[in-house]
């Protein structure tokens, strides 16, 4: 399994507009963070998680040329507003694109992108061709266009303040962004991981995200062999922060490639 961190930034991105703080002006490229997303390749299936405002730029930067399915964690703007760029994959792949989301998120996305959900013969080539599928438990994602390859995805319910969102587990990897609470039932879905990607916004407390200290504690509870933190604000410098973290935990960065070998 290979995971690419397409984006690791908070909803404003880093650098933020009009900010001259040490992170926003840092010369370290790892301190430049687009909105949070990953791309996963496993057993012949290629999955995109969320469609950020920078989706086109993220795909170009990481040579993403094929997507078998899109998984949505939730429908906040920083996770969905690149949806229109999915139409390029329709052209490349000559097929519609399956998108998996919770029912409430499908409703929210359909309101935000109503044109993409309408059949308008006068607008045939200027909208993405998507098939939204409700997530109500573990589901199978198959390769396009022939379905020769398949992987199982387990949704992991999380709380993002009062908003129910989803993390996702594939094999011994799990992705849990935008959260500040994990229930016991969800913790049971996160056991025996090799790699975990987990929300860690900043040092100060936040009402809907883990701060870094909370993220470290939850990462210890989950016990993955390696944890990478994401959804990082402009208060955490990459290199100095990593020096303070346990050896098996670190901040992720845009463009980072993580290999997660499966247990034999």
N, C-alpha and C positions, 0 to 999 in steps of 0.2 A: 504494500500500500504506500502511495505517495501523496502527501498533502502539501499544497502550496498556500501560504498565507498571502492572499491577494491584497488584503488591507488589514491594518491592525489599529486604526484610529477611532477616536470617539466621533460623535455626530457632527462636530464642527470640522473634523480633520485637523491635521497638524502639518505645517504651521497654520494657525488660525488667521483669519482676515484681520489685519490691523493690529497684530500682536508682536511685540519685540522682546518677549521673554527669552530666557536662555534656551529653552527647548525649541521654540519657534524660529530662533535664529541660529540653531546649532548647525555646524558644518558636517556632522555625522549623518550620512544618508539614512541610518536606521532610526533617526528621530523624525523623519518625514513619513507621515502616516495617513494613508487614504482610508476611506470608510471601510468598516470591518466586513470581511468575506473570506471564504476559502474555496479552493478547488481540489477535489479528491479524485484520485485514480486508483481503482482496485478491481482486480480480476476482469479486466476488459471493460469496465464501466466507469464513466467520467461524470462526476457530479459537481454542480455549482451550488454553493449555499449562499443565498441572498443575491440581490442585484443592486449594487450600490450606485450612488451618483457617478462614480468613476469607473463603472464596469468596462466601458470600451478601453480606457487607458490601462486598466489592470490586465485585461486580456492581451493587449498589445505588449505590455511589459513582460508578461510571463508566457507568451506564445501559446495562449489558450485558443485552440482552433475547433474544438468539438465539445458539445455538452449533451449528454444523454438525458439529464433531468436537472431541474432546479428545485431545491428544497428551501422553503422559507421558514425562518425562525419566528418572525412576526412582521407586521406591516408598518412599523415606524419608517419615516421617510428615508432615513439613512440606510435602510436595508432593502428598499424596494424601488427607489426612483430611477434606477438604471434599467428598468424593465423593458423600455422600448428598444434598447440595444440587442435584446434577444432575437429580434427579427433577422439580424445578420446570420445567426445560427440556422434559422429556417432556410435561408438562401443557400448556405453551405451544405446543409444536410438534406435538403429537399423533403422535409417532413415537419409536422407539428412537434412542439416541444412539451413534454409532460412537466407540470409544475405541481409540487406537493405542498400543502399548507393546511392549517387548521381552518375550520369553517368560518370563524370570525375574521380571520386574516384574508380569506378569499373574498369575503364581502367587502372588507376595507380596500383591498387592491382593486376590486372591480369598480368601486366608486372613484378611486384615484385615477384609474386608467380605463374609463368607460368605453372609449373608442376601440380598445383592444378586445372587448367582449361583445362587440356588435358586428353583425354581418352586413356590411355596406358595400354593395357591388361597385360603387363609385370610388372606393378607397381600398383597392385590392392589394396594393404592394407597399403600403406605408404603415403597416401595423404588424406587430408580432402575431404569429399563429400559435396559440398556447392552449393546452388542455389541462385545466386545473383539477386536481384530485384531492379529495378530503383525506386528511390524516386522522385516523381514529384508532391507531395501534401500529404494530410493526408492519412494514410493507416491503415489497420487492421492487427494486429498480432494475430495468433491463436495458441492454445496449440498443442503440438505434443503428440502422432501421430494422434489423432482422431479429433482435431479441436473443441472439446467440449466447450472450453472457448475462448473468444476473447476480445481484448482491442483496442481502437483507439489511434494512435500515431500521433501527429501533429509536422511536422518538422518546425524548427524555423531558417530561414536563418540568418547567422551571418557573419561578416568579421573578418578574422584572418590576419591582414595586407591586402595584395592584394588578399588573397586566400579566396574564398567563402567556408564556412564550415556550418555545421548544428548543432543546438541544438535540443532538443526534449522535447515535452510536453506530459505528460500522466496525465489526470485528473487535479488535482490541484498541480502537481509537474512539474518542468522544470529543465533541465540540459543544461547548456551553458558553455562549456569549450572552451579554445583556441579562444579567441575573443578579439578585441579591439574596436569594434563598433557594435551598434545595431540600425537598422533603425527604423523609426516610425512604419512601417508596422509590423516589428517583435516585437516591444514593445507592439503593440496591441494584439499579441498572448501570451503575458506574464502577462496579467492582472489577478487579483483575484487568486493568487497562495498562497498556504499554505507553500510550501517549494520550494526554489530556490537553485541550486548549480551553482556557477558562478566563472569564471576565475579570479584569483588574484595572479600575479606572485611574486611581490616583491615591495619594496618602490620606487626604481628608475624607471623612464619611460622606456618603451620597445616599439619597433616599431610594434609588432604584438599581444601583450597581454595587458590587463588591469593591471596597477599596483594596489597596495592595495587601495590607495586613490581614484583612478578612480572607482574601483570595488565597494567601499562603496557608492559613489555617484550614480552609475548606479543601485545598489541594492535599494537605496532610491527611485529612479525614478520608478522602477518596483514595489516596495511596497509589496513584499511577506511577509507573517507573520514571516518566519524564513529563513535566508540566510546562506549557508555554502560556504566558499571559497575553491577553489581547484587549481590544476596545480601550486603548490607552490614551489618556488626555495629555495636554501639554504641560503637565506638572512633573512628569517622570522622564529624566534623561536616560537614554538606553544604557550606555556603558556604566555610569556610576551606580545606577539602580541595580543592575545585574550583580555587581560586586557585593551587594548586601543580601542577596537571596541564597537560599539553600542550593547545594550543588545540582540537584535534580529539578530546579525551577529556574525559569528565566523569562524575561520579556521577549515576545516574538517581535518580528519586524517584517515590513512589506517585502515580498519576494522571497522570504525564507522557505526553503524546501525541507520537508521533514519526511524521512522514511520510517515506516512503522512495520517492521517484519512481523509476520504472524507466527505464533507458536507452532512448532512442528508437531 
